[in-house]
Amino acid sequence: MALTNDAALSGLTVLDLSRVLAGPWATQILGDLGADILKVERPGTGDETRGWGPPYLKGSNGGDSDRAAYFAAANRNKRSVAVDMAHPDGAKLLRDLAAESDIVIENFKVGGLARYGLDYESLSAINPRLIYCSITGFGQSGPYAARGGYDFVIQAMSGLMSVTGEPDGQPQKVGVALTDVMTGLYAVIGILAAVSERERSGLGQHIDLSLLDVGVAAMANQAMNYLASGTAPTRMGNAHPNIVPYQVFPTRDGHVVIAVGNDSQFQRLCNALDRPDLAADPAFATNRDRVGSRERLIPLLTDALASDTTTSWVGRLEDVGVPCGPVNTMAGVFDDPHVKARGLALSLDDSAIGPVPGVASPLNLSRTPARAVTAPPALGADTMAVLRERLALDDTALSRLRDAGAIGGREASSTQSSKSGHEAGSSRSKETS
């Protein structure tokens, strides 16, 4: 991967022992910011999400490649190194790479890496500056520490599903693996905090990150509503427990989200709906009043909004400063003129399979912008190059390791180069090209 010296995290090396989503999401962010990500995968199979399809990225012969879209969503800007840690020589290679790395990220079960000498205690003895981030379902301690962690289970146990869905329906999970994604974000925050602290102490540290901890922390106002009142919040569909009106409304041809955040916005909403009488009603004068009168107010607003189209309402409400928006499909998202102007859709070239679509990083740094440089790699595409570069292994040593089954991968990594986003000329497309 062609790293640039002006990237925010250039010079940092990350040994990525994680797979699926939370860990790879974190390392993709670090890679977007310029860190060199060495993604370690099991020879022959690799990260499980390579097979989580369809859909798949298309191979050079027009068939499916070894990269499902799910895998591609979290693995750009990385080099794939196929090493079998269960092989003694493979475990030694990884210990040697850790000795030369700044950061290790792993998401094995508690204690699972100790048998290979790849746990924090073993690696920190080799490299005291090493920052080691462990991502598990339930953390390194507590009665559930030995359990495996899955986003769906965590959404249930964290309380998120208890407040998601219609009041008379089943509890619902969010449509993406949100606790995995949020855990990836918290991992990046913790790692960068540890990098900053290392500048003062010269020492690394162990970051114990739990999906359940993140899920509970991210319950935000819903958790505080319970802690402050003793009353557990319940499912309210698209309504908000503390603000009214703040929900989805049906229109003549679809749906619109209206998010009224203060009393002035409510007055402007009523005027736009040709219902100034609602703003004048003492029962709806303040947000406290509206929360208490929710059952009376919402049907009145629903009737008014059903009289026109989504596009018409969005235009009229935007004109008077009432926060609102259409409920987009993914097709609508990437067709949105603002999304296009921000360059959120990008394309990366892979020499073997051609253009690979992706979503640009939302991190907009003025001097050291995040960049999408390489497409998600083929399994083991960079094994030989990384081991030559990092550990100075020659062809004889690499052949012996491959013959012994300690490593996999091809002789040379495929050449991958970036291609500008679909919106040529936009600021984001330039930054990520």
N, C-alpha and C positions, 0 to 999 in steps of 0.2 A: 504494500500500500504506500502510495506516495504521500508521506506526511509533510506538512509545511511548517516551517519554523515559527510562523506568526499565529498558529492556532493556539487557543488559550491553554490547552493541556498538552501541547507538544513536549516531548521529553519524558512523559510518563508512560510506563509499560504496565499493562494489565494482563495478568494470567487469568483467563476466564474459564473456570471449571463448571460453570452453571449451564443449565439447559431449560427448555420450555419458555417461560415468559418473564418472570420477575427479574431474575439475574440478567438474562440477555437484554431486557429493556434498559437496565442500568448501564450495561457495557456499551450498548448502542449509543446512548447519550454521551458517555465518556469518549467514544470513538468519534462522534460528530464534532466534539470539541477538541479533537486532535490527539488523544491518547492512542497508543499503539495497542490494539486489542488482539491478543493471541487466544483464539477460541479453541479450546481443547475438546476434541470429540472422539468418541469410540470408533476405531476403525471398522468399516463395513456398514455401520448403522447410523452413527452420528447422533446429533440432537434429535429427540423424538419428534419434534415438530416438523422435521423435514418430510415426514410422511403424513402429516395431518392435513390431508386434502381429499378430494379436490376443493378448490382449484390449485393447480401447480404452475410454476413458471415453465414455459415451453423449452425443451431441449433443442440442440442444433439440428436434430433430425425431425423436428416438428412434434415429437412425442413429449410426454411429461419428463421434466428434469428431476433431480434429487432435491429440489427446493419447492416445498409447498408455499403458497402465499402466506400462510401463517408464519412459517419460518422466516420468510423474506421481510415480514413486518418488523422484525426485531433484531436483524443480524447484518445490516450493512456496515461498512467501515470496519470490517474485522478480517483477520487472517485465520483460516481453518487449519488446525494442526491435529492430525489424527494420531493419537497416542493411546495405547492400552495401559491404563494405570494399574490394572490387575497383573500385568507382566512385570517382573522385578526390574527389568531394564527400562520399561516404560515409566514406572514410578520414579526411578532415578532421574530420567530425563526431566520429569516434571519438577522434581526437587531442585535440579540444576537451573531450570528456567525460573523457578520461584526465587532462587538466590540472586537472580539478575533483574527481578521485577520490583515494581513499586507497590502493586496492589494485587491481591488474589480475591476473586469472588467465587463462592461455591454455594450450592444449594442441596447438598447431600443430607441424609438423616444425621441427627446428632451422633457424633462419634464415628461416623461411617468412613472417614478418611484417615483415621488414626492408623489403621492396619497397613496403609501405604506410606506412612510417614509424611502425609500431606495435610495434617491437622495444623492448627495455629501454633500449638506448642512446639511441634517439630520444626516447622518452617521459620518461626520467629527466632529459634535458636541459631538457624543458619543465616538469617537475614533480619537483624533486629529492627531495621527501618521498615519492614513489611507491614502494610495495612491490609488486614485480612477481614473480609466481610462475609459472614455466614448468614444465608437466608434460609429459614425453615418455616414450617407452618405455625409452630407454637413456641419457638425460642429454644435456647440452650438449657433452660431450667423449667421447673414446674411439672405438675403431674401429667401433662400432655406432651412433654418434650419429645418422646419417642414416636409420636404419631406422624404419619405423612401429612403434608399440607396441600390442599387443593382449593383453588379460588372459590369454587361453588360452595364447598363446605364452610369456608371462612366467611363468605357473604351471609350464610345462614347463622353461624355462631356469633358473628360480630354485631348482630342486630339489624344489619342493612336490609335483609329480606323482610323483617318484621314491619318496616315502614315503606316497602316498595310493593306496589300493586293496588288493585281496587279494593275498597273496604269489604266487599262481599265475595272477593275472589281468593285464590291461593296467594301465599307469599311469593314474590317474584324476585329472581335475580336480575341484576343489571345486564344489559345486552352485550357487554364486553367484560373480560376478566378484570374488573376494576381494581380489586385488591392486589392482584399481581402487578398491575401497572403502577398503582400508588406505592407499592413496596419498592419497585424499581426506582421511583423518584426519591423516596426516602433513602434508599441505598446510596444514590449519588450524593445527596446532601450529607450523609454521614461520612462518606469517603472523602469528600472535599473538605469537610471540617477536620478530619484526621490528617489530611495532607497539610492543611494550614498549621495545625498544632505541631506536626513533625518538623516544621521549619524552626520552631522554638526549642523543642526537646531533642530532636534528632532520632526519635523513636517512633515506630509504628504502634498499632494497637489492634485489638479484636473488636469488630462491630457485630453485635448479636441482634439480628433483625428478624422479627416474627411477623408473618402475615396477619395473625390474629391481633397482635399489638397495633399494627397499622390500621387494620379494619376498625377496631374500636376507637382509636384516636381520630379516624376520619369521619366518625359519626357526628362530630362537630356540635352544631346547635341541638341536634336530636338527643345526643348524650347529655348535654347540659340541661335541656328541657326536663329530662328525667331526674337528673341529680338535684336540680333546683326545686322540683315540684313533688317528686316521689311518684308521679304518674307516668306510666310507660306510654310513649307515643305509639300510635297505631297507623295502619295503612290508610292513606287518604287519596289514593289515585295520583292525579297530577296536581292536587291542591297542596298548598303550603301550610304548615301548622301555625305559623306566626304572622303571616302576611295575607291580606285579602284585598283585591283579587290578584292571584298569582298562580295561574294554571292554564291548561289548554281549554280552548273553546271551539266548538264546531262552527264552521262558516257555511255559506251556501255550497261551496265546492271542496271543502277540506277542513283544515284545522289551523288555528293560530294560537300561539303562546302570547299571553299578556302578563307582564311582570311589573305591577304597580308597586313602587317602593316607597312612596310617600303620599301625603294627602293632596298636594298640589297636582301630582300626576293623576290621581283619581279624579279630580275636578276636570282636568283636561280630557280624560277618557270619556267622562259623561257628556261633555260638550260635543266631542267628536261623534258620539253615538246618538246625538240629538236627544239625550236624556238628562238635561241640566237639573231636572227635578230630583234625580238620585243624589247628585252632589249636595243639593240643598236639604236633603232629608237628615235630621239629627241622628237617626239610627246608623248612618253611614259616614258621619262627619270625620271621624278619625280612624286610623287603622285599628285601634282597640275596639271601636264601635263596630267596624266591619267584620272583625274576627268574631265578635259576639253575635252578629246578625248575618253570618255567612249563608245560612240556609234560606234566608229571604232574598239576599242580594244576588247570589249566583244565577238563579233562574231568570231574573230580570235582565242581567247582562247577556245570558245565553240567548234569550229571545231576540235581543237587539242585534247581536253579532251574526245570527243566522240569516239576516236579511241581505248580506252582500258577500262578495268573494274574498278569499284570503288575500290575494294581491291588492285588492282595493283597500281592505282594512289596514294592511301593513303600510301602504302609502299614506293613508290618512292619519294613522296614529304616529308614524314617524314624523310627519309634518308638524305635529304638536308636541313632540318630545315624550311620547309614551312608549316605554320599552316594549318591544314586541318582535315577533319573527314567525316565519312559516315553519312547519314541521317537515323538514327536508328528508327525502330519501338520500342514500349515498350518491346516487346520480345527480340529485339536486344540489348536494354539497359541492361537488367538483364542477358543476356548471354555474355556480354562483359567481357573479362578477367580482365580488370582493375576495373570495377564495382564490380566484384566478389572479387578481391583482397582487395578492400577497405571495403568489408563487408556491402554494402549498402542495401542488402536484409536481413531482419531479420524475426524471428518467435517468437511469444510469446504464452505461454500456457494459456488457459482459461479452468478451470476445467469443465465447462458446455459444451463447444463446441470444445475443442481441440486446435490445433495450429492455430494461427492467424497471417497472414503475415503482413509485414509492411516495411517501408523504414526508415533506421537508420538516426539519427540526423547527419548533416554535421559538427557539432561543435566538434572539436578535441582539448580538453584541456588536457595538459600533466599530471597534477596532479589530477584534479577533472573532469574526463570525463563525458560527457552526457551519460545517460543510459536509455534504454527502460526496464522498470521493470514490468509493468502490461499491459495487453491487454485492449482495449477500453471496458468500463464497460457496463453491462446490465443496463437497466433503473432502478434506485433506488436501485441498488445492495448494496450500502453502507449507506443508509439513517440511519438505526438504529445504526450502529456502530459509525458513525460520531456524531450523536446527543448524544449518550452516552458519547463518548470521549470528545467532545468539550463543551457540555452544561450540562454534568452530569445528563441527564434525565434518570429516571428509567423506568422499564417495564410498570408500571401503567400509567405514563405520556405519554409514546410512544403509548400505546394502545388507550388512550383517543384521542390523536392527529390523529391517523390513523382512528379511528371510526368517528371523526368529519370531515374527508376529508382534513385536513391540510397537511398531509404527505402521501406518498405512499412508495412503496418499500417492500423488503423482510425482514424477521427477521434478517438474517445474510448475510453478503456479501459473494459471492463465492470466494473460494481460487483461486488466480491467481498467477502464478509464471512465471518467464522469462525462455526463452529457447534460446540457442545460435543461431546466425545467420546461414544461410545456408552454409556459407563458414567457416566451423570449422577450427580454427587455425589462421584466419586472425586477424589483430590487432583490426579492428572495431568490429568483432564478439565478441572478448573477452571483449571489453569495454562496449558493449551493452547487455551482457548476465547477 
